[in-house]
Amino acid sequence: MIGGHSLPDIAVAAAGCVMLILTSGLVVGGVLSRVARKQMSQMVDKPKRDTGVIVGKCENILIFVFVLLGAYTALGFVFAAKAIVRLEDAKRDPLYYLAGTMLNVTYSLLVGLLFKALLILIP
Protein backbone atom coordinates (compact mmCIF):
# COMPACT_ATOMS: atom_id res chain seq x y z
CA MET A 1 0.00 0.00 0.00
CA ILE A 2 1.21 3.45 -0.95
CA GLY A 3 -0.92 6.35 0.19
CA GLY A 4 -3.92 4.06 0.66
CA HIS A 5 -3.62 2.57 -2.84
CA SER A 6 -2.43 -0.91 -3.70
CA LEU A 7 0.55 -1.50 -5.94
CA PRO A 8 -1.63 -3.00 -8.74
CA ASP A 9 -3.84 0.11 -8.66
CA ILE A 10 -0.81 2.36 -9.00
CA ALA A 11 0.59 0.19 -11.81
CA VAL A 12 -2.70 0.32 -13.74
CA ALA A 13 -2.96 4.09 -13.31
CA ALA A 14 0.65 4.58 -14.42
CA ALA A 15 0.14 2.30 -17.43
CA GLY A 16 -2.96 4.26 -18.41
CA CYS A 17 -1.09 7.55 -18.17
CA VAL A 18 1.80 6.26 -20.27
CA MET A 19 -0.56 4.75 -22.85
CA LEU A 20 -2.50 8.00 -23.10
CA ILE A 21 0.63 10.10 -23.54
CA LEU A 22 2.02 7.77 -26.21
CA THR A 23 -1.19 7.41 -28.23
CA SER A 24 -3.07 10.70 -27.94
CA GLY A 25 -0.91 12.51 -30.51
CA LEU A 26 -1.39 9.69 -32.99
CA VAL A 27 -5.16 9.67 -32.52
CA VAL A 28 -5.66 13.44 -32.61
CA GLY A 29 -3.13 14.03 -35.39
CA GLY A 30 -4.53 11.15 -37.43
CA VAL A 31 -8.10 12.37 -37.22
CA LEU A 32 -7.18 16.01 -37.87
CA SER A 33 -5.05 15.12 -40.89
CA ARG A 34 -7.93 13.10 -42.36
CA VAL A 35 -10.51 15.84 -41.99
CA ALA A 36 -8.26 18.79 -42.83
CA ARG A 37 -7.92 19.84 -46.46
CA LYS A 38 -4.24 20.63 -45.98
CA GLN A 39 -1.65 18.53 -44.24
CA MET A 40 -1.16 19.49 -40.59
CA SER A 41 2.45 20.46 -41.23
CA GLN A 42 1.21 23.11 -43.67
CA MET A 43 -1.46 24.40 -41.27
CA VAL A 44 0.73 24.99 -38.23
CA ASP A 45 4.42 25.82 -38.11
CA LYS A 46 6.79 23.60 -36.09
CA PRO A 47 7.20 25.80 -32.96
CA LYS A 48 3.41 26.17 -32.65
CA ARG A 49 2.94 22.44 -33.20
CA ASP A 50 5.58 21.65 -30.56
CA THR A 51 3.84 23.97 -28.08
CA GLY A 52 0.55 22.30 -28.91
CA VAL A 53 2.03 18.88 -28.19
CA ILE A 54 3.30 19.97 -24.78
CA VAL A 55 -0.01 21.62 -23.86
CA GLY A 56 -1.90 18.57 -25.17
CA LYS A 57 0.15 16.13 -23.09
CA CYS A 58 -0.40 18.23 -19.96
CA GLU A 59 -4.10 18.27 -20.80
CA ASN A 60 -4.05 14.46 -21.18
CA ILE A 61 -2.44 13.92 -17.79
CA LEU A 62 -4.75 16.33 -15.97
CA ILE A 63 -7.91 14.90 -17.52
CA PHE A 64 -6.78 11.33 -16.85
CA VAL A 65 -6.00 12.06 -13.19
CA PHE A 66 -9.23 14.03 -12.69
CA VAL A 67 -11.25 11.14 -14.15
CA LEU A 68 -9.50 8.58 -11.93
CA LEU A 69 -10.19 10.79 -8.91
CA GLY A 70 -13.80 11.39 -9.96
CA ALA A 71 -13.14 15.14 -10.03
CA TYR A 72 -15.21 15.82 -13.14
CA THR A 73 -15.93 19.43 -12.25
CA ALA A 74 -12.19 20.11 -12.30
CA LEU A 75 -12.24 19.45 -16.05
CA GLY A 76 -13.48 23.02 -16.47
CA PHE A 77 -10.11 24.12 -15.12
CA VAL A 78 -8.38 22.29 -17.98
CA PHE A 79 -10.55 24.02 -20.58
CA ALA A 80 -10.03 27.46 -19.04
CA ALA A 81 -6.27 27.04 -18.70
CA LYS A 82 -5.90 25.80 -22.26
CA ALA A 83 -8.07 28.62 -23.59
CA ILE A 84 -5.77 31.16 -21.93
CA VAL A 85 -2.53 29.48 -23.04
CA ARG A 86 -3.64 28.97 -26.65
CA LEU A 87 -5.70 32.17 -27.11
CA GLU A 88 -3.65 33.57 -29.99
CA ASP A 89 -3.61 30.26 -31.83
CA ALA A 90 -7.34 29.83 -31.38
CA LYS A 91 -7.98 33.31 -32.80
CA ARG A 92 -5.94 32.49 -35.91
CA ASP A 93 -7.66 29.19 -36.72
CA PRO A 94 -10.51 28.54 -34.26
CA LEU A 95 -11.96 25.50 -36.01
CA TYR A 96 -8.62 23.66 -36.09
CA TYR A 97 -7.86 24.30 -32.41
CA LEU A 98 -11.41 23.58 -31.26
CA ALA A 99 -11.41 20.30 -33.18
CA GLY A 100 -8.00 19.34 -31.76
CA THR A 101 -9.06 20.22 -28.22
CA MET A 102 -12.33 18.33 -28.46
CA LEU A 103 -10.62 15.25 -29.91
CA ASN A 104 -7.92 15.33 -27.23
CA VAL A 105 -10.41 15.82 -24.39
CA THR A 106 -12.73 13.10 -25.69
CA TYR A 107 -9.88 10.63 -26.11
CA SER A 108 -8.48 11.46 -22.65
CA LEU A 109 -11.91 11.02 -21.07
CA LEU A 110 -12.47 7.67 -22.78
CA VAL A 111 -9.05 6.34 -21.75
CA GLY A 112 -9.56 7.66 -18.21
CA LEU A 113 -12.97 6.00 -17.94
CA LEU A 114 -11.60 2.74 -19.34
CA PHE A 115 -8.79 2.65 -16.79
CA LYS A 116 -11.14 3.70 -13.99
CA ALA A 117 -13.30 0.70 -14.90
CA LEU A 118 -10.18 -1.52 -14.85
CA LEU A 119 -9.34 -0.23 -11.38
CA ILE A 120 -12.82 -1.13 -10.20
CA LEU A 121 -12.44 -4.67 -11.61
CA ILE A 122 -9.06 -5.25 -9.93
CA PRO A 123 -9.63 -6.76 -6.48
Backbone bond lengths (Angstrom), bond angles and torsions (degrees), N, CA, C in turn:
res aa  C-N    CA-C-N  psi(-1)  N-CA   C-N-CA  omega(-1)  CA-C   N-CA-C  phi
1 M - - - 1.463 - - 1.530 110.34 -
2 I 1.304 114.49 131.72 1.464 121.33 175.56 1.516 106.92 -128.68
3 G 1.304 116.58 114.42 1.461 120.43 179.49 1.518 113.11 59.41
4 G 1.321 117.68 31.87 1.462 121.27 179.33 1.522 114.00 85.13
5 H 1.330 117.34 2.66 1.463 121.50 179.89 1.516 109.21 -116.50
6 S 1.337 115.41 142.14 1.459 119.65 179.49 1.516 110.20 -76.47
7 L 1.321 115.68 159.85 1.454 121.46 179.43 1.534 111.93 -60.79
8 P 1.340 120.03 -40.86 1.471 118.96 176.12 1.530 112.80 -62.00
9 D 1.326 117.57 -37.78 1.468 120.48 177.11 1.524 111.12 -61.42
10 I 1.314 115.90 -44.13 1.462 120.90 -179.76 1.526 109.95 -65.96
11 A 1.336 116.99 -40.12 1.462 120.92 179.48 1.526 111.13 -64.38
12 V 1.331 117.45 -41.69 1.467 121.24 178.95 1.526 109.97 -65.27
13 A 1.315 117.08 -44.56 1.466 120.66 179.63 1.529 110.72 -63.08
14 A 1.320 117.37 -42.60 1.462 120.89 178.91 1.530 110.64 -65.22
15 A 1.323 116.79 -41.44 1.468 120.41 178.56 1.527 110.74 -63.19
16 G 1.312 116.98 -39.89 1.460 120.79 178.23 1.513 111.54 -64.32
17 C 1.305 116.72 -41.15 1.466 121.50 179.34 1.528 110.41 -64.59
18 V 1.311 116.58 -45.05 1.467 120.72 179.53 1.529 109.98 -64.71
19 M 1.337 117.06 -45.05 1.453 120.11 179.39 1.528 111.28 -59.51
20 L 1.310 116.12 -43.78 1.459 121.25 -179.54 1.530 110.99 -62.69
21 I 1.300 116.76 -45.32 1.462 120.46 -179.62 1.531 111.40 -63.75
22 L 1.332 116.58 -39.40 1.459 120.21 -178.05 1.524 113.60 -75.39
23 T 1.322 118.06 -27.43 1.469 119.90 -173.41 1.521 115.14 -106.08
24 S 1.315 118.51 -19.70 1.465 119.76 -173.89 1.526 112.26 -62.42
25 G 1.321 117.86 -40.75 1.461 120.64 179.13 1.516 112.08 -63.54
26 L 1.331 115.94 -37.80 1.459 119.92 178.10 1.522 111.28 -66.04
27 V 1.325 116.17 -43.44 1.461 120.42 -179.10 1.524 110.77 -66.92
28 V 1.315 117.01 -52.99 1.469 120.78 -177.82 1.523 110.89 -63.98
29 G 1.328 116.88 -48.34 1.460 120.42 179.55 1.520 112.30 -62.08
30 G 1.329 116.49 -40.22 1.458 120.36 179.19 1.516 112.58 -63.45
31 V 1.312 116.63 -45.24 1.462 120.14 179.58 1.522 110.46 -67.16
32 L 1.323 117.30 -46.43 1.465 119.92 -179.44 1.523 112.12 -61.61
33 S 1.333 117.35 -39.46 1.464 118.94 -179.08 1.525 111.31 -69.95
34 R 1.315 117.61 -26.18 1.473 120.42 178.09 1.521 112.12 -76.99
35 V 1.316 116.73 -34.29 1.465 118.88 -176.87 1.530 112.45 -92.76
36 A 1.319 117.30 -17.86 1.468 120.09 -179.34 1.525 109.58 -81.54
37 R 1.313 115.97 144.67 1.469 120.72 178.32 1.516 111.29 -72.77
38 K 1.317 116.82 -32.80 1.460 121.97 178.30 1.517 108.33 -104.23
39 Q 1.314 116.32 160.92 1.452 119.63 173.40 1.528 108.55 -68.54
40 M 1.325 116.88 150.22 1.461 120.37 -178.88 1.520 112.08 -59.78
41 S 1.314 117.29 -34.72 1.465 119.36 -178.74 1.523 111.08 -65.21
42 Q 1.331 117.80 -25.22 1.453 120.80 177.60 1.522 110.97 -83.51
43 M 1.321 117.84 -25.67 1.455 122.03 -176.28 1.518 112.39 -78.44
44 V 1.323 116.65 -36.78 1.462 121.33 -173.16 1.521 108.28 -133.24
45 D 1.330 116.72 131.32 1.459 118.93 179.20 1.532 110.57 -72.25
46 K 1.337 116.37 162.74 1.462 121.99 -172.67 1.527 114.13 -57.17
47 P 1.349 120.92 -48.06 1.469 118.56 179.43 1.533 113.06 -59.74
48 K 1.327 116.78 -39.00 1.476 119.55 178.52 1.520 110.23 -67.45
49 R 1.330 116.61 -39.67 1.463 120.69 179.69 1.522 109.70 -65.24
50 D 1.350 117.32 -41.94 1.461 120.83 178.91 1.528 111.36 -62.58
51 T 1.329 116.51 -41.64 1.467 120.77 176.50 1.518 109.91 -62.78
52 G 1.308 116.56 -41.77 1.462 120.95 178.86 1.518 112.02 -62.01
53 V 1.317 116.79 -37.27 1.465 120.70 178.57 1.529 110.24 -65.30
54 I 1.316 116.67 -44.81 1.469 120.31 -179.95 1.528 110.53 -63.38
55 V 1.324 116.55 -47.32 1.464 120.72 179.15 1.526 109.62 -62.33
56 G 1.323 116.98 -41.64 1.469 120.93 179.98 1.516 112.87 -63.06
57 K 1.332 116.94 -40.51 1.472 120.33 179.48 1.528 110.70 -67.51
58 C 1.327 116.82 -39.82 1.473 120.04 175.25 1.530 110.06 -61.68
59 E 1.320 115.30 -42.88 1.462 120.87 177.78 1.528 110.06 -60.27
60 N 1.340 117.72 -43.76 1.461 121.59 178.11 1.524 111.55 -56.90
61 I 1.320 116.04 -50.08 1.467 120.75 -176.89 1.523 110.90 -62.77
62 L 1.333 116.61 -46.86 1.467 119.41 -179.71 1.528 111.75 -61.30
63 I 1.315 117.26 -46.89 1.463 120.08 -179.40 1.524 110.44 -62.71
64 F 1.323 117.01 -44.43 1.458 121.04 179.67 1.525 111.25 -58.69
65 V 1.323 116.63 -48.21 1.473 121.02 -179.60 1.532 110.70 -64.69
66 F 1.332 117.15 -43.40 1.467 120.08 179.41 1.525 111.34 -62.05
67 V 1.326 117.26 -38.57 1.464 120.10 178.21 1.527 110.05 -66.55
68 L 1.330 117.17 -45.86 1.472 119.46 179.07 1.527 111.80 -60.26
69 L 1.323 116.25 -35.02 1.464 120.62 179.90 1.529 112.65 -83.07
70 G 1.325 116.64 -9.06 1.463 120.29 -176.84 1.521 112.49 73.72
71 A 1.315 117.37 21.80 1.466 122.62 -178.05 1.528 109.66 -95.04
72 Y 1.318 116.55 63.30 1.460 121.27 -173.96 1.525 112.83 -66.85
73 T 1.303 117.56 -30.05 1.466 119.06 178.54 1.528 111.69 -68.19
74 A 1.319 116.74 -24.08 1.465 120.28 178.91 1.529 111.78 -70.43
75 L 1.329 117.34 -12.97 1.460 119.90 178.64 1.530 111.23 -63.10
76 G 1.311 117.04 -27.33 1.461 120.78 175.46 1.521 111.58 -60.48
77 F 1.316 115.77 -33.83 1.462 121.29 176.47 1.528 110.54 -60.62
78 V 1.318 116.94 -41.66 1.463 121.50 -179.70 1.527 110.10 -62.58
79 F 1.337 116.13 -46.28 1.464 119.83 178.99 1.521 111.60 -61.31
80 A 1.319 116.68 -45.25 1.469 120.33 -177.87 1.523 111.08 -64.93
81 A 1.324 116.98 -44.31 1.462 120.41 -179.75 1.526 110.80 -63.85
82 K 1.304 117.13 -42.56 1.461 119.73 -179.27 1.528 110.48 -67.66
83 A 1.315 117.07 -37.60 1.464 120.28 178.97 1.530 110.69 -61.41
84 I 1.320 116.54 -38.67 1.467 120.53 179.63 1.526 110.41 -70.58
85 V 1.328 116.99 -46.54 1.460 121.63 -176.80 1.529 111.49 -65.30
86 R 1.318 117.54 -38.11 1.470 120.71 -174.27 1.524 112.93 -106.67
87 L 1.327 118.32 23.69 1.459 122.42 -175.78 1.525 112.96 -56.31
88 E 1.321 117.31 -48.54 1.464 120.12 -178.30 1.526 111.49 -63.45
89 D 1.319 116.60 -41.81 1.459 120.53 179.15 1.521 110.99 -64.24
90 A 1.303 116.04 -41.31 1.467 120.55 -179.33 1.528 111.27 -66.50
91 K 1.316 117.39 -32.69 1.470 120.23 177.48 1.532 110.72 -67.98
92 R 1.322 116.24 -36.38 1.460 120.91 -176.96 1.529 112.23 -71.60
93 D 1.310 117.55 -41.08 1.465 121.44 -179.03 1.529 108.77 -146.68
94 P 1.342 116.59 76.57 1.467 120.01 -172.81 1.523 114.15 -61.73
95 L 1.309 118.22 -37.52 1.462 120.16 -177.70 1.521 111.10 -65.25
96 Y 1.326 117.01 -43.31 1.462 121.75 -179.80 1.533 110.97 -62.08
97 Y 1.327 117.10 -47.16 1.464 119.94 -177.59 1.525 112.28 -73.19
98 L 1.315 117.26 -34.42 1.470 119.49 175.95 1.523 110.17 -65.51
99 A 1.336 116.25 -44.56 1.464 119.85 178.99 1.525 110.82 -62.18
100 G 1.325 117.52 -44.67 1.465 120.99 178.44 1.516 112.21 -62.02
101 T 1.318 116.51 -43.50 1.464 120.58 178.86 1.522 111.49 -63.66
102 M 1.316 116.20 -45.86 1.467 119.55 -178.65 1.535 111.22 -64.77
103 L 1.320 117.04 -40.78 1.467 120.00 177.05 1.527 110.66 -63.07
104 N 1.325 116.90 -45.62 1.455 121.25 -178.29 1.533 111.43 -64.30
105 V 1.318 116.31 -43.56 1.464 120.53 179.85 1.535 110.13 -65.71
106 T 1.320 116.40 -45.17 1.466 119.90 -179.46 1.522 110.62 -61.83
107 Y 1.322 116.85 -45.99 1.465 120.18 179.23 1.528 111.13 -62.94
108 S 1.325 117.22 -43.23 1.469 120.92 179.21 1.525 111.09 -62.74
109 L 1.327 116.63 -42.05 1.468 120.35 177.81 1.528 111.39 -62.54
110 L 1.321 116.93 -45.20 1.467 120.25 -179.29 1.526 111.50 -62.86
111 V 1.320 116.86 -44.73 1.468 120.10 178.47 1.529 109.98 -64.88
112 G 1.321 116.83 -42.84 1.463 120.32 178.13 1.518 112.25 -60.34
113 L 1.325 116.53 -44.02 1.475 120.46 178.80 1.524 111.72 -66.48
114 L 1.330 116.44 -38.06 1.469 120.39 177.45 1.525 110.43 -62.08
115 F 1.322 116.85 -46.94 1.462 119.58 -178.82 1.526 111.85 -72.68
116 K 1.316 117.46 -28.75 1.471 119.55 174.46 1.530 109.62 -65.62
117 A 1.336 116.05 -39.85 1.464 120.19 176.66 1.533 110.65 -64.35
118 L 1.339 116.62 -40.38 1.475 119.77 176.99 1.522 110.77 -61.75
119 L 1.321 117.36 -39.33 1.462 120.48 179.40 1.525 111.64 -65.28
120 I 1.317 116.22 -33.00 1.459 120.29 177.94 1.535 109.94 -69.72
121 L 1.345 116.56 -36.51 1.462 121.06 -177.58 1.527 112.79 -75.55
122 I 1.327 117.52 -24.05 1.464 120.87 179.92 1.524 109.09 -76.62
123 P 1.339 116.75 123.42 1.472 118.94 -178.13 1.526 113.26 -70.78
